[in-house]
Amino acid sequence: MPLLTIQTNLPLSADKSDILLHALTDLVVREMNKPLEYVQVLIEADATLHFAGSGDASAFVELRALDFATDQAKPLSAVICKLLKDHLNIPPERVFINFFNIPRPLWGWNATTFA
């Protein structure tokens, strides 16, 4: 049920995307204590994206989840930025992250919702 979306202006090879998908999935499972079976990660590479008027490496991240507590945002921001720095060399100051707590009746799956 968590969905982590990364948009970056960097091109990524299939191998690099696969490594990053696994690392991001592991991050969500570990840091949010969510079952792997419900974790979805989406990477959109080579996006037309400028940050602070520059086309240097940057990323826009969205994390949507059920039962997301606001006190989770700051520590998750830190680990997500570290992962993007380690894997893609994107400086944390060139990353924006939006966090969303989705109400259970508004998250569909398997022909129903989580309500």
C-alpha positions as CSV (number, residue, x, y, z in Angstrom):
1,M,0.0,0.0,0.0
2,P,2.9,2.4,0.2
3,L,3.7,3.9,-3.2
4,L,7.1,5.5,-3.6
5,T,7.5,7.5,-6.8
6,I,10.8,9.0,-7.9
7,Q,11.1,11.4,-10.8
8,T,14.6,12.4,-11.8
9,N,16.2,14.2,-14.7
10,L,19.0,11.6,-14.8
11,P,19.0,8.8,-17.4
12,L,19.1,5.3,-15.9
13,S,20.1,2.1,-17.5
14,A,17.9,-1.0,-17.0
15,D,20.5,-2.4,-14.5
16,K,20.7,0.8,-12.5
17,S,16.9,1.1,-12.4
18,D,16.6,-2.5,-11.2
19,I,19.2,-1.9,-8.4
20,L,17.4,1.3,-7.4
21,L,14.0,-0.3,-7.4
22,H,15.2,-3.0,-5.1
23,A,17.0,-0.5,-2.8
24,L,13.9,1.7,-2.6
25,T,11.6,-1.3,-1.9
26,D,13.8,-2.5,0.9
27,L,13.9,1.0,2.3
28,V,10.1,1.2,2.5
29,V,9.7,-2.3,4.0
30,R,12.4,-1.6,6.6
31,E,11.7,2.0,7.5
32,M,7.9,1.9,7.4
33,N,7.5,-1.7,8.6
34,K,5.3,-2.6,5.7
35,P,4.8,-6.0,4.1
36,L,6.7,-6.4,0.8
37,E,3.6,-7.7,-0.8
38,Y,2.0,-4.3,-0.7
39,V,5.0,-2.1,-1.5
40,Q,5.0,-0.4,-5.0
41,V,7.9,1.7,-6.3
42,L,7.9,3.7,-9.5
43,I,10.9,5.4,-11.1
44,E,10.5,7.9,-13.9
45,A,14.0,8.6,-15.2
46,D,15.2,11.2,-17.8
47,A,12.3,13.5,-16.8
48,T,12.4,17.1,-18.0
49,L,13.1,18.6,-14.6
50,H,14.8,21.8,-13.4
51,F,15.5,22.7,-9.8
52,A,16.4,26.2,-8.8
53,G,16.7,27.1,-12.5
54,S,19.3,24.4,-13.2
55,G,19.2,21.1,-15.0
56,D,21.8,19.5,-12.7
57,A,20.9,16.2,-11.1
58,S,17.7,16.5,-9.0
59,A,14.7,14.4,-8.0
60,F,11.0,14.9,-7.0
61,V,9.7,12.2,-4.7
62,E,6.2,11.3,-3.5
63,L,5.5,8.8,-0.8
64,R,1.8,7.8,-0.4
65,A,0.7,5.4,2.3
66,L,-2.2,4.3,4.5
67,D,-1.9,5.2,8.2
68,F,1.1,7.5,7.5
69,A,2.0,9.4,10.6
70,T,3.5,12.9,10.2
71,D,6.4,12.0,12.6
72,Q,7.6,9.5,10.0
73,A,8.3,12.2,7.4
74,K,11.5,13.7,8.8
75,P,13.4,10.3,9.3
76,L,12.1,9.1,5.9
77,S,13.2,12.2,4.2
78,A,16.7,11.6,5.6
79,V,17.0,8.0,4.4
80,I,15.4,8.7,1.0
81,C,17.9,11.5,0.4
82,K,20.8,9.4,1.6
83,L,19.8,6.6,-0.8
84,L,19.5,9.1,-3.7
85,K,22.9,10.5,-2.9
86,D,24.5,7.1,-2.6
87,H,22.9,5.6,-5.7
88,L,22.5,8.6,-8.1
89,N,24.8,11.2,-6.6
90,I,21.9,13.6,-6.2
91,P,22.6,16.1,-3.4
92,P,19.9,16.2,-0.7
93,E,19.4,20.0,-1.4
94,R,18.2,19.1,-4.9
95,V,15.4,16.8,-3.7
96,F,11.9,17.7,-2.9
97,I,9.7,15.1,-1.2
98,N,5.9,15.1,-0.6
99,F,4.3,12.7,1.9
100,F,0.7,11.8,1.7
101,N,-1.6,9.9,4.1
102,I,-4.3,8.4,2.0
103,P,-7.6,7.5,3.7
104,R,-8.3,3.8,3.6
105,P,-11.6,4.1,1.7
106,L,-9.7,6.0,-1.1
107,W,-7.1,3.4,-1.8
108,G,-8.3,0.7,-4.1
109,W,-6.8,-2.8,-4.6
110,N,-8.0,-6.2,-5.7
111,A,-11.4,-4.8,-6.9
112,T,-12.1,-3.2,-3.5
113,T,-10.6,-0.7,-1.1
114,F,-8.7,-1.0,2.2
115,A,-11.7,0.3,4.2
